[in-house]
């Protein structure tokens, strides 16, 4: 797969999980990669494992100065693909028990980070008359998720940011879209199943089976499927302002 050869993609939250999987998929499709995050060691490890050209930069996406410095460091690089993946889960608690600092931290990373990266890297795309922005949201922004109000509200904000931004820069040839993954198989969900088993008295297998039965495909999605979805979205030049659900039918 070389359809992205000659293009440079910047992926935030690229040091692990979905960010690393997205970077890997883009690299396999021929793109040069820039992985961004807060942990230099993890970023360097991901960059070293990618099959194509890759660089790693430490950046706090919620910090205006840090994002501006990243753009300055990349002044000679034509970033034509921006994937805003960085995000945090935030507290698990009733809204009345959530502190303002915890609420603000979730919005700072999940929403302000997306805003800051777009603000810094969109002008060059608009000037060139082309580019792609994919903001990673979540199906949790579109359905109730008890005790997770900061996270779900922040992901709904990303959806609103995306749809409006698409109309601002679409006329210049820049595509802005959202990918909304459902629960992703891995360590985090395994931990959730263990906790649910302890709470309910069920076995871990029973807890997982009950959860995945909510999905049309009867399973969770994988990190590699998220990466493949990003590459697929980039092959659809007519897609702009869209929100792509990737949840194995969790919200069908």
N, C-alpha and C positions, 0 to 999 in steps of 0.2 A: 504494500500500500504506500503510494508516494504522492497522493493527490494534494498534500499540503506542503510539498517540497518548495523551498524558497520563501516560506512564511515563518514568522517568529511568533510563538505563543507564550504569553505570560500567565502562569497559574498561581493564584494565591492559595495559601494553606497547602503548599505543595510538598511538605515534608513527610506526610504520612497519609494513610487512609484514602479517601476519595481523591484528594489532590494529587497524590502520587499515582493513583490509577489513571486519572485523567491525563497527567503528564506523560505517562507511559503510552497511552493510546495515541496521543497526538504525535509523540516521537516516532512511533511505529508507522504513522501515516505520513511521515516525512518532514514534519515541522521541526524547527529549531526551538528549544525550550528554555524558558526562564522560570525557575521555581522560586517562589517567594514565601517566607514565613518567619517565625521568631526563633527557631532552633537551628543554628548553623550546622551542627553535626548531622541532624536528620536531613537537612536540605542537601548537604554535600553528598551524603550517601545515596539519595535519590538521583541526583544529577550524575553521579558516577555510574549508576546502573542503567541509565537510559541509553538506547542504542544509537541515537544521533547526537548532534551538538546540543549541549545543555550547560547552563550557568545557574548558580544559586546566589540569591541575595537575601540578606536578613532585613526584614521590614515589618514594623507593626502597622497593620493596615488601618487601625483605628486612630493613629497618630498623624496629624496633618504634616508635620515636619518630616517624619520618617518617610511618608509617601512621596512628598516633594523631592526628598533626597534620592529616592529610588528612581524617579523620573529623570533627575539630573544625571545619575549614573548611567542611564540608558539613553542619553541624549543622541547618541550616534546609532541607535538601534531602532529599526522600523518594526515596532510591535503592531501586528495586524490582527492578532487574536488575543482577546483578554477574557480569561475565565475567572470570575470572582467566586471562588470556592471557600475562602476562609470563613470560618464560623465557629461559634461555641454553643453548647447546649443550654447553659444557664441553670438556674436552680430548679429543683423539683419540689414544689410546695404550693399550697393554696395561695391565691393572689394576695389575700389579706396578711399572709406571713412573709411576703417577699419585700426585701429592703430596696430602697431607691438605688443604692449603689449597685446591687446585683442586676436590677432592671436596666440601669444605664449601661452597664458593661456589655450586656447582650446586644443592645441596640448599637453600641459603639462599634463592636466588631462586625455584626451581621448586616447592619444597614449603613452606618457611617463609613465603614470600610469599603463597601461597594460604591458608595457615592464618591469617596476620595479617589479611588483608583480610576473610576470613569472620568472624573473631572480632570485628572492628570493626563490620561492617555487618549481620550476621545478627540481632542483638538487636532492632533496629527492625523488621525484616521479621517476626520472630516475634511481636512486640507487635501489629503491624498485622494479623497473621493471613494473610499472603501475601507472595510474592516468588519470585524465580528466581535460582539460582546455577548458572552453567555454568563448569566448570573445564576448561581446554584441556589435554589430556594428549597422547598420541601412540600410534600403532600400535607405535612402537619400545619401548613399555613392555610389549608383549605378544609379542615375538618376539626372537630373538637379533640383536644388532647388534654385530659384532666391534669391539673397541677403543672402545666407547662406554658402559662400565658406569655411570659416574656419571649420565649422561643417562637411560639406560633404567631404572635403579633409581629415579631421582627421579620419572619418569613413572608407574612402577608404584605408587609411594607416593601420587601424586595420585589414582589409581584407588581405592586403599584408603581414603583420606581421604574421597572423595566418597561411596562406598557406605555408610560408617558414618555420616557426617554426615546423609545423607538420612533415616536412621532417627531421628536426634536431633531434626531440625526438621520432618520431614514431617508429624507430627501437628498442627503449628501452621499447616499450609497452605503451607509453603515447599518448593519443588521444587529439588532439588540433583542435577545430572547432569554427566556428563563427555562431551566431544566429543574423539575421538581421530583427528586427521588423519593421513593418510599423507604421503609426500613431496609437496611443493608445487612446482609449476613456477615457476621464477624464477631470480634471480641465484645463489642459494646452490647450487641443484642444477646449474646450468650450470657453476659452478666445480668441483663434484665430478666432472662428466663430463670436464672438461678434465684434471683430475688423474688420473682413471682412464685416460684415453687416453694420457697421458704414461707412466704406470706399465706399462700392458699392451702398448703399441705399436699399439693399435687407433685408428681415427679417433674423433673426438668423436661423430659420428653413430652409429657402431657401439656405443660405450659406452652412449649413451642408449638405443638400441634394445634392447640386452641387459637393461638395467635395467627398462624399462617392460614388457618381456615377462612379468615376474613378476606383473603386475596383470591381473585378469580383463578390464578394459576396455582394456588395452594402452596406458595413458597415466597421467600423474600428475594429481592434482587441481589446481585453481586457488585462489588466494586468495579470489576472489569466491564460489566454491562453499563455502568454509568459512564466509564471512559468511552465505550463504543458509541453510546448515545450522543456524547459531545461531538465526536468525529462525524456521526451521521447528520447531526444538525448543521454542521459546517458545509455539508454537501448539498444543502437545500437553499439556494440563493434567494428563493421567493419567500422564505420564512422570516418574518420580522414582527416583533411585538407578540410573539406566541409564548405560551406556557406549555411545555411538554411534560406530561405525566409519565413517570417511569416507576411503577409501584407493583408490578405483577398483578395489576387490577385491584389493589388494596382499596381504592376509592371508587371503583367502577360502579 
